[in-house]
Amino acid sequence: MKIKQDTFKFDMDKQAHFGVSFGLYYFFFTYTTDILVSLLFSVLVGLGFEIYQGYSKKHSGFSVADIIYNISGVIIAVILHINV
C-alpha cells in the first residue's frame, strides 16, 4: 500500500472529502433512518475509498488527512442532524 505524504490544509481535495462524507451521512440516513448505521456506513465508505487509493496505480495513495476530513464531515452532519 502506498501512503501519501499529505498536509491538513483545507484545500479542494480536503473540502471534497469533508463534503462528500457529510452528504453520504444524509444519503444513508434517508434509507436506513438510523443515525448510528448511517454514521458507520459513511465512515466505511470513506475508509474503503482511501484503502482503494492506497492500492490503486491511478491515485496518489492512502491519506490519513483525508480520513480525518471524512470522519469530520460525518460527525458534523450527525451533530447538525441531532440538534436541528
URDA-V66857 format. One record per run of one state. SS is the DSSP state (~ for helix, > for strand, _ for the rest). FROM is the first residue (numbers start at 0). TO is the last residue. If there is no record, write none. Layout:
ss:SS from:FROM to:TO
ss:SS from:FROM to:TO
This chain:
ss:_ from:0 to:1
ss:> from:2 to:2
ss:_ from:3 to:10
ss:~ from:11 to:31
ss:_ from:32 to:33
ss:~ from:34 to:54
ss:_ from:55 to:60
ss:> from:61 to:61
ss:_ from:62 to:62
ss:~ from:63 to:82
ss:_ from:83 to:83
